[in-house]
């Protein structure tokens, strides 16, 4: 896992939403809207027997990790 000394600006191609289970009234856990977010770091992991990269992103409220394919690095 690598945390950047200076966060990177990235563009998120899709809205990302997560909800609690029905037992917890389906409350919204997080909502990342399509647009610019901040990449705080990255890590590599095995996905289907291939090494691939995921980014740790921040939208001003929440932090999640996402596969690199749904982001475009701006700087």
C-alpha positions in Angstrom: 0.0 0.0 0.0 1.3 3.4 -0.9 0.0 6.7 0.4 0.9 9.7 -1.7 2.9 12.6 -0.3 0.7 14.9 -2.4 -2.8 13.7 -3.2 -3.8 13.3 -6.8 -6.8 14.8 -8.6 -8.7 12.0 -10.4 -12.0 11.9 -12.3 -14.6 9.3 -11.3 -16.5 8.0 -14.3 -19.6 6.6 -12.4 -21.7 7.4 -9.4 -20.9 5.0 -6.5 -23.6 4.4 -3.8 -23.7 1.9 -1.0 -26.7 1.2 1.3 -27.1 -0.6 4.6 -29.0 -3.9 4.5 -32.8 -4.0 4.7 -32.6 -4.8 8.4 -31.0 -1.4 8.9 -33.6 0.6 6.9 -31.4 0.7 3.8 -29.6 3.9 5.1 -27.1 5.4 2.7 -23.5 4.5 3.7 -21.7 6.7 1.1 -22.4 8.4 -2.2 -19.6 9.4 -4.6 -20.9 11.4 -7.5 -19.4 11.4 -11.0 -16.7 14.0 -11.2 -13.4 15.0 -9.6 -12.3 13.3 -6.3 -9.0 13.0 -4.5 -6.7 9.9 -4.7 -4.9 9.5 -1.4 -3.0 6.4 -2.3 -3.0 3.1 -4.2 -2.4 -0.6 -3.7 -2.1 -3.7 -5.8 -3.9 -6.9 -5.3 -4.7 -10.1 -7.1 -7.9 -10.1 -9.1 -8.7 -13.2 -11.1 -5.0 -14.3 -10.8 -3.7 -11.0 -12.2 -2.0 -8.2 -10.3 -4.1 -5.1 -10.6 -4.3 -1.6 -9.0 -6.9 0.0 -6.8 -7.0 3.6 -5.6 -8.0 5.0 -2.3 -10.3 7.9 -3.0 -11.8 10.7 -0.9 -14.8 12.9 -1.8 -14.7 15.4 1.1 -16.7 13.1 3.4 -15.9 9.4 2.8 -12.9 7.3 1.9 -13.2 4.1 -0.2 -11.1 2.1 -2.6 -12.0 1.5 -6.2 -10.5 -0.3 -9.2 -8.4 1.8 -11.4 -10.7 1.2 -14.5 -13.3 3.6 -13.2 -10.9 6.5 -12.7 -8.9 8.8 -14.9 -5.9 10.5 -13.3 -5.8 14.2 -14.0 -2.5 15.1 -12.2 
